[in-house]
Amino acid sequence: MENTDDKEWGLVTKALEQAVDDLLTMKRNEGEELRKDFRNRIRILEETLAQIEKISLEQVPNERIRLRERIQQLLEKETIDEGRLEMELALMADRLDVTEECVRFRSHNKFFLDALATDEAAGRKLNFLIQEMNREANTIGSKSSAAEIAHLVVNIKEEIERIREQLQNIE
């Protein structure tokens, strides 16, 4: 009877070990697929940031012209203090400039990809980076008055949300 129990226990142990090995293989494969998906989404974010920067650079001169014309209309017969106007235009240009936010966003993207490249558990770090990316996207959206940038910011936020959902699958 003892011999039969040992045989059965050996079969159970072997089956259990195989099941655990299969589970680990499946989890590694799933992790690699998630890693590929994250890299692709970060690439999409990078491309969208490049579009935003391009539009933003075009936005400042356009806003300057628009504001100058508006001020001319309001003050048709009065003279404009050109020095004061240039100072206000410079402040406006600074408020519209999203370069700093794009640089920080790219930095978060880099750290995100770096964290993916390691074998250590990075779930918390990745969640933190996603929060920071979201903050930068919000700031970009609030600084810009261009509808095209607003649409791109919505796309960024949708992509960030997709990443956040996938992060829930990481242990």
Secondary structure, DSSP 8 states (H G I E B T S, - for coil): -HHHHHHHHHHHHHHHHHHHHHHHHHHHHHHHHHHHHHHHHHHHHHHHHHHHHHHHHHHHHHHHHHHHHHHHHHTSSS---HHHHHHHHHHHHHHH--HHHHHHHHHHHHHHHHHHHSSS--HHHHHHHHHHHHHHHHHHHHH---HHHHHHHHHHHHHHHHHHHHHTT--
